[in-house]
Amino acid sequence: MVVIIVRELEGPTEFIEAERVQKQAWGMSDLMVTPKEIMIAIKDNGGLVLGAFDEGKLIGFALSFPGYRKGKLFMYSHQTGVAKEYQSKGVGYLLKQKQKEISTTRGFDLIAWTYDPIIARNAHFNVAKLGVVTRTYKTNYYGPMDDSINAGWETDRVVAEWWIKDKAVEEARRSLRLVGDSHQAIQVDTANTHTRILGYNIDLNARKVFVEIPRDIVELKARNPEEASKWRLFTREVFKAYFAAGYTAVDLVYIDGRPNYVLSRVAIPPNVFT
């Protein structure tokens, strides 16, 4: 039985290994890697750099540091990455749980980070598994990137808010699941093998809104860049319109096997990221 150990990184050698994991996780160039000097400085000055180890080998890491916006202190999780051969095996979840545990002991009640809202595996991990919410959209946040996932693609991101102590998010999600009436904001054609996006329809009076995303936008981008761009542009407009109107993405569900965010106006702590 494989036992993965998650702990804080120690010593320059382990931080050098964290550089290697970054390259494996995202297909990064040397230029894009967070160097050991920065990670060590973060770790020694209020931040948190975690490693996941399999029999002493570093296979994943998570880097976070304190953030401050509009009077709110939180932990900002900049990177969580797992080596390719260990992905989809629960390592990322172990890293986030240790991050949550240590952040809680340090007095934080919020951990935040950004992610691409239409990469379904990330959406599932963040929203469905961890229970984050999102209500802030950032268009082309990082500008051009040359890693294997983002190259040639506008780097739109949403801010994930992980309220690790407050129960309001959990209660909002549970109550929203009881609401029957809903509005589907994304219009698609499912007649062919691959779901095509046709357009969108925004209803700002709807109590519950579904926003569909592709099953695998990375594969779609490689196979049909034009169709992938439509998904990016149409979902961008939908998210921005609903977030501006006070909606929050509080859940992720599957309709006929297709991933859908669930949006609504809910009572949760104030948004400090707008």
C-alpha positions in Angstrom: 0.0 0.0 0.0 1.4 3.4 -1.0 1.4 6.0 1.8 1.8 9.6 0.7 3.3 11.9 3.3 2.5 15.6 3.1 4.7 18.1 5.1 6.5 21.4 4.8 9.5 21.4 2.5 12.9 21.5 4.3 16.3 22.5 2.9 17.5 23.7 -0.5 17.5 20.1 -2.0 13.8 19.7 -1.5 13.1 23.1 -3.0 15.1 22.2 -6.1 13.0 19.1 -6.4 9.9 21.4 -6.2 11.2 23.1 -9.3 11.3 19.7 -11.1 7.7 18.9 -10.1 6.5 22.2 -11.5 8.0 21.4 -14.9 6.4 17.9 -14.8 3.0 19.1 -13.6 2.5 21.9 -16.2 5.0 21.3 -18.9 6.7 24.6 -17.9 9.8 26.2 -19.4 12.6 27.1 -17.0 11.5 30.8 -17.2 8.1 30.1 -15.8 9.2 28.0 -12.8 9.0 29.6 -9.3 12.7 29.3 -8.3 13.9 27.8 -5.0 15.1 31.1 -3.8 11.5 32.6 -4.0 10.0 29.5 -2.4 12.4 29.5 0.5 11.8 33.2 1.1 8.1 32.6 1.1 8.4 29.7 3.5 10.6 31.6 5.9 8.4 34.7 6.0 4.8 33.7 6.7 4.1 31.6 3.7 3.6 27.8 3.3 5.4 25.5 0.9 4.2 21.9 1.2 5.5 18.7 -0.4 3.9 15.4 -1.0 6.3 12.5 -0.8 6.1 8.8 -2.0 8.9 6.9 -0.2 11.0 10.0 0.1 10.4 11.2 -3.5 8.8 14.6 -4.0 5.8 14.1 -6.2 3.7 17.2 -5.6 3.8 20.6 -3.9 1.7 23.5 -2.9 2.9 27.1 -2.5 0.9 29.7 -0.6 1.4 33.0 1.2 -0.7 35.6 3.1 -2.8 38.0 1.1 -4.6 41.1 2.1 -7.5 42.9 0.4 -10.1 45.3 1.6 -9.2 44.7 5.2 -9.4 40.9 4.9 -6.4 38.7 5.6 -6.4 35.3 3.8 -4.0 32.6 2.6 -3.4 32.9 -1.2 -2.6 29.5 -2.8 -0.5 30.4 -5.9 0.5 26.9 -7.0 -0.6 23.3 -6.4 1.0 20.8 -8.7 1.5 17.1 -9.0 3.9 15.1 -11.2 2.2 13.7 -14.3 2.4 10.0 -13.2 0.7 10.8 -9.9 -2.1 13.0 -11.2 -5.7 11.9 -10.6 -4.6 9.8 -7.6 -5.7 12.0 -4.8 -2.4 13.7 -4.2 -3.7 17.2 -4.9 -6.5 16.6 -2.4 -4.0 15.6 0.3 -2.0 18.7 -0.3 -5.0 21.0 -0.1 -6.2 19.3 3.1 -2.8 19.8 4.8 -2.9 23.4 3.5 -6.3 23.8 5.1 -5.1 22.3 8.4 -2.1 24.5 8.8 -3.9 27.6 7.6 -6.6 27.0 10.2 -4.0 26.7 13.0 -2.5 30.0 11.9 -5.9 31.7 12.2 -7.0 32.0 8.6 -10.6 31.3 7.6 -10.2 31.8 3.9 -7.8 30.3 1.3 -8.1 31.7 -2.2 -6.5 31.0 -5.6 -7.3 31.3 -9.3 -8.1 28.6 -11.9 -9.4 28.3 -15.5 -13.2 28.0 -15.1 -13.7 25.8 -18.2 -11.1 23.2 -17.4 -13.6 20.6 -16.1 -11.2 18.5 -14.0 -10.1 21.7 -12.1 -13.7 22.8 -11.7 -14.7 19.4 -10.4 -11.8 19.3 -8.0 -12.3 22.8 -6.7 -16.0 23.2 -6.6 -17.5 19.7 -6.3 -14.7 18.1 -4.2 -13.2 20.9 -2.1 -16.4 23.0 -1.9 -15.0 26.4 -3.1 -17.2 29.1 -4.5 -16.4 31.6 -7.2 -17.9 35.0 -8.1 -14.9 37.0 -9.6 -13.9 36.7 -13.3 -10.5 37.9 -14.5 -10.1 38.1 -18.3 -6.7 37.0 -19.7 -5.4 37.3 -16.2 -1.8 36.3 -16.8 -1.5 37.3 -20.4 0.3 34.9 -22.7 1.8 31.7 -21.2 4.0 29.1 -22.9 3.3 26.0 -20.8 1.7 22.9 -22.4 -1.8 23.8 -21.1 -2.1 27.5 -21.7 0.0 28.1 -24.8 -1.9 30.0 -27.5 -4.9 30.5 -25.2 -6.2 33.6 -23.3 -5.6 32.9 -19.6 -9.0 33.7 -18.2 -9.3 32.8 -14.5 -11.9 32.9 -11.7 -11.0 33.4 -8.1 -11.7 30.3 -5.9 -12.8 31.2 -2.4 -12.4 28.3 0.1 -14.1 29.3 3.3 -12.5 26.7 5.6 -14.4 27.7 8.8 -17.6 29.4 7.7 -20.6 27.1 7.2 -22.6 29.6 5.1 -21.3 28.2 1.8 -22.2 24.6 2.8 -25.7 25.7 3.9 -26.2 27.7 0.7 -25.2 24.8 -1.5 -27.5 22.4 0.4 -30.5 24.7 0.2 -30.0 25.5 -3.5 -30.1 21.8 -4.3 -33.7 21.8 -3.2 -34.7 24.5 -5.7 -36.4 22.9 -8.7 -36.8 25.7 -11.2 -33.6 26.6 -13.1 -32.3 28.4 -16.2 -29.7 27.0 -18.6 -27.5 29.9 -19.7 -25.5 28.0 -22.3 -27.1 26.7 -25.5 -25.5 23.6 -27.0 -26.1 21.1 -29.8 -25.7 17.5 -28.5 -26.8 15.8 -31.8 -23.3 15.0 -32.8 -20.5 13.0 -31.1 -19.0 16.2 -29.6 -21.2 18.8 -27.9 -21.1 22.1 -29.7 -21.8 25.5 -28.2 -24.4 27.5 -30.1 -24.8 30.6 -27.9 -26.0 31.8 -24.5 -29.1 33.3 -22.9 -28.8 35.3 -19.8 -31.8 35.6 -17.3 -30.9 37.8 -14.4 -34.3 37.0 -12.7 -33.5 33.2 -12.4 -33.1 31.9 -8.9 -30.8 29.0 -10.0 -28.7 29.1 -13.2 -26.8 26.3 -14.9 -23.6 27.2 -16.9 -22.3 24.3 -18.9 -18.6 23.8 -19.7 -16.9 21.4 -22.0 -15.9 17.9 -20.7 -12.3 18.4 -21.8 -11.4 21.9 -23.2 -7.7 21.0 -23.5 -8.5 18.1 -25.8 -11.0 20.3 -27.7 -8.5 23.1 -28.1 -6.0 20.7 -29.7 -8.7 19.1 -32.0 -10.9 22.1 -32.9 -9.4 25.5 -31.8 -12.3 27.5 -33.3 -14.9 25.6 -31.3 -12.8 25.9 -28.1 -12.5 29.7 -28.6 -16.3 29.9 -28.8 -16.6 28.1 -25.4 -14.1 30.6 -24.0 -15.8 33.7 -25.3 -19.4 32.6 -24.6 -18.8 31.4 -21.1 -16.7 34.5 -20.4 -19.7 36.7 -21.2 -22.1 34.5 -19.1 -19.9 34.4 -16.0 -19.1 38.1 -16.1 -22.8 39.1 -16.5 -24.0 36.9 -13.7 -21.2 37.7 -11.3 -21.7 41.4 -11.9 -25.4 40.9 -11.0 -24.5 39.3 -7.7 -24.6 35.6 -8.5 -22.1 33.1 -7.1 -21.0 29.7 -8.5 -21.7 27.5 -5.5 -21.8 24.0 -7.0 -20.9 21.8 -9.9 -23.3 19.1 -11.1 -23.5 16.8 -14.1 -26.5 16.8 -16.5 -26.5 13.9 -18.9 -22.8 13.5 -18.1 -22.0 17.1 -18.9 -20.4 19.4 -16.3 -22.5 22.5 -15.2 -21.8 25.2 -12.7 -24.7 26.1 -10.5 -25.1 29.8 -9.9 -27.4 31.7 -7.5 -27.6 34.8 -5.3 -26.6 33.4 -1.9 -25.8 34.8 1.6 -22.0 34.3 2.1 -19.2 36.5 3.4 -18.5 39.7 1.4 -16.4 39.4 -1.8 -13.0 41.1 -1.3 -11.7 40.3 -4.8 -13.8 42.7 -6.9 
